[in-house]
Amino acid sequence: MASEKELSDFLENVERRAFKQAVYAVRKDEAALDIVQDAMIKLAQNYGDKPPAELPLLFQRILQNTIHDYFRREKVRGSWLSLFSGMKGNTDEQEDFDLLETYEAEEGTQAAESSEDKVGREQVLAIIDGEVQKLPARQREAFLLRYWQDMDVAETAAAMGCSEGSVKTHCSRATHALAQALRAKGISL
């Protein structure tokens, strides 16, 4: 069973990575801070009595669920807010009021994004995902741990069971292969 000190040390060590992971997912610093805080509270309240070895996986699952909860809330909130914020004028004065004629999407939201832009973005993301999947297993593993999970070289080496030099080599080869494959498809990042 994890002591208070072990739980506190674990949360202190995971805080920065969890924040970066949440920011990457939600793209808002304030929301990411709330998500990480909620996940830490849930872990401490519900699973603080678990062995220290189980805490990383439990926290990761709680963090992911909290991120999913955020998106569910935002989807509902966004649909109602955009519906009502797009209305203009006084509907009592207009007999032929049509909501679709008055609806205006907020700039920078997916609703304001053109269909062409949305399809283009989804196609680029699918191409990138496909190219990551084509990487050799060790390169893909090193790349995802370092740049998706935001682990440092030492943590990645420990997770992969190899030397730090091997992690650097795998990551370098993966980034060069991805850059070359994406350039060949006309995508520059």
C-alpha positions as CSV (number, residue, x, y, z in Angstrom):
1,M,0.0,0.0,0.0
2,A,1.3,3.4,-1.0
3,S,2.2,5.7,1.9
4,E,1.2,9.4,1.8
5,K,4.8,10.3,0.9
6,E,5.0,7.7,-1.9
7,L,1.7,9.0,-3.3
8,S,2.9,12.6,-3.0
9,D,6.2,11.8,-4.7
10,F,4.5,10.0,-7.5
11,L,2.1,12.9,-8.2
12,E,5.0,15.3,-8.1
13,N,7.0,13.3,-10.6
14,V,4.1,12.8,-13.0
15,E,2.6,16.3,-12.9
16,R,4.7,17.9,-15.7
17,R,4.2,15.0,-18.1
18,A,0.5,14.8,-17.4
19,F,0.1,18.5,-18.0
20,K,1.9,18.3,-21.3
21,Q,-0.2,15.3,-22.3
22,A,-3.4,17.2,-21.4
23,V,-2.4,20.4,-23.2
24,Y,-1.6,18.4,-26.3
25,A,-5.1,16.8,-26.1
26,V,-7.2,19.9,-25.3
27,R,-5.0,22.7,-26.5
28,K,-5.9,25.0,-23.6
29,D,-3.5,25.5,-20.6
30,E,-6.3,26.4,-18.1
31,A,-8.4,23.3,-19.1
32,A,-5.3,21.1,-19.0
33,L,-4.5,22.3,-15.4
34,D,-8.0,21.5,-14.3
35,I,-7.9,18.1,-15.9
36,V,-4.6,17.1,-14.3
37,Q,-5.8,18.4,-10.9
38,D,-9.0,16.4,-11.2
39,A,-7.1,13.3,-12.2
40,M,-4.7,13.7,-9.2
41,I,-7.6,14.2,-6.8
42,K,-9.4,11.1,-8.2
43,L,-6.3,9.0,-7.8
44,A,-5.7,10.2,-4.3
45,Q,-9.3,9.7,-3.2
46,N,-10.1,6.4,-4.8
47,Y,-6.8,4.6,-5.3
48,G,-4.4,6.1,-2.7
49,D,-4.3,2.8,-0.9
50,K,-3.0,0.8,-3.9
51,P,0.6,-0.4,-4.1
52,P,3.0,2.2,-5.6
53,A,3.7,0.0,-8.6
54,E,0.1,0.2,-9.7
55,L,-0.2,4.0,-9.5
56,P,1.3,4.9,-13.0
57,L,-1.2,2.8,-14.9
58,L,-4.1,3.8,-12.7
59,F,-3.2,7.5,-13.1
60,Q,-2.8,7.2,-16.8
61,R,-6.3,5.6,-17.1
62,I,-7.8,8.3,-14.8
63,L,-6.1,11.1,-16.8
64,Q,-7.4,9.7,-20.1
65,N,-11.0,9.4,-18.7
66,T,-10.8,12.9,-17.4
67,I,-9.7,14.2,-20.8
68,H,-12.6,12.3,-22.4
69,D,-15.0,13.8,-19.9
70,Y,-13.8,17.2,-20.8
71,F,-14.5,16.7,-24.5
72,R,-18.0,15.4,-23.7
73,R,-18.8,18.4,-21.6
74,E,-17.3,20.8,-24.2
75,K,-19.3,19.2,-27.0
76,V,-22.6,19.6,-25.2
77,R,-21.7,23.1,-23.9
78,G,-20.4,24.1,-27.4
79,S,-23.4,23.0,-29.2
80,W,-25.8,25.0,-27.0
81,L,-23.6,28.1,-26.7
82,S,-23.0,28.2,-30.5
83,L,-26.7,27.7,-31.1
84,F,-27.7,30.6,-28.9
85,S,-24.8,32.9,-29.5
86,G,-25.4,32.8,-33.2
87,M,-28.9,34.3,-32.9
88,K,-29.2,37.9,-33.8
89,G,-32.1,40.3,-33.6
90,N,-35.4,40.0,-31.7
91,T,-37.4,37.0,-32.8
92,D,-40.7,38.7,-31.6
93,E,-40.3,41.3,-34.3
94,Q,-39.8,38.8,-37.1
95,E,-42.5,36.5,-38.2
96,D,-40.3,34.6,-40.6
97,F,-37.4,33.9,-38.2
98,D,-35.2,31.1,-39.4
99,L,-32.4,30.0,-37.0
100,L,-30.2,28.7,-39.9
101,E,-30.2,32.2,-41.5
102,T,-29.0,33.8,-38.3
103,Y,-26.5,31.2,-37.1
104,E,-22.8,32.4,-37.4
105,A,-20.0,30.1,-36.2
106,E,-17.3,31.6,-34.1
107,E,-14.0,32.2,-35.8
108,G,-11.4,29.4,-35.1
109,T,-14.0,26.8,-34.2
110,Q,-14.6,23.6,-36.2
111,A,-18.0,24.9,-37.2
112,A,-16.3,27.9,-38.9
113,E,-13.8,25.7,-40.6
114,S,-14.5,25.1,-44.3
115,S,-15.3,21.5,-45.4
116,E,-12.2,21.6,-47.6
117,D,-10.0,22.6,-44.6
118,K,-11.5,19.9,-42.4
119,V,-11.0,17.2,-45.0
120,G,-7.5,18.4,-45.7
121,R,-6.6,18.4,-42.0
122,E,-8.0,14.9,-41.5
123,Q,-6.2,13.6,-44.6
124,V,-2.9,15.0,-43.4
125,L,-3.4,13.4,-39.9
126,A,-4.3,10.1,-41.5
127,I,-1.1,10.3,-43.7
128,I,1.0,11.1,-40.6
129,D,-0.6,8.2,-38.7
130,G,0.0,5.8,-41.6
131,E,3.7,6.8,-41.8
132,V,4.2,6.4,-38.1
133,Q,2.6,2.9,-38.4
134,K,5.1,2.0,-41.2
135,L,8.1,2.7,-38.9
136,P,10.0,-0.3,-37.6
137,A,8.7,-1.4,-34.2
138,R,11.6,-0.1,-32.1
139,Q,11.7,3.2,-34.0
140,R,8.0,3.7,-33.6
141,E,8.1,2.7,-29.9
142,A,11.0,5.2,-29.2
143,F,9.3,7.9,-31.2
144,L,6.0,7.6,-29.5
145,L,7.5,7.3,-26.0
146,R,9.7,10.4,-26.5
147,Y,7.5,12.7,-28.4
148,W,3.9,11.5,-27.6
149,Q,4.4,10.4,-24.0
150,D,7.0,13.2,-23.4
151,M,9.4,10.8,-21.7
152,D,13.1,11.9,-21.5
153,V,15.8,9.7,-22.9
154,A,16.6,7.9,-19.7
155,E,12.9,7.1,-19.0
156,T,12.5,5.9,-22.6
157,A,15.6,3.7,-22.4
158,A,14.3,2.1,-19.1
159,A,10.8,1.5,-20.7
160,M,12.3,0.0,-23.8
161,G,15.0,-2.0,-22.0
162,C,17.9,-0.6,-24.0
163,S,20.6,2.0,-23.7
164,E,20.1,5.8,-24.0
165,G,22.2,5.8,-27.2
166,S,19.9,3.3,-28.8
167,V,16.9,5.5,-27.9
168,K,18.6,8.5,-29.5
169,T,19.4,6.4,-32.6
170,H,15.9,5.1,-32.9
171,C,14.4,8.5,-32.5
172,S,16.7,10.1,-35.0
173,R,16.0,7.5,-37.6
174,A,12.3,7.7,-37.0
175,T,12.1,11.5,-37.3
176,H,14.3,11.5,-40.5
177,A,12.1,8.7,-42.0
178,L,8.9,10.5,-41.2
179,A,10.2,13.8,-42.5
180,Q,11.3,12.2,-45.8
181,A,8.1,10.3,-46.2
182,L,6.0,13.4,-45.5
183,R,8.0,15.6,-47.8
184,A,7.6,12.9,-50.6
185,K,3.8,13.3,-50.2
186,G,4.0,17.1,-50.3
187,I,3.6,17.7,-46.6
188,S,5.9,20.1,-44.8
189,L,5.5,20.6,-41.1
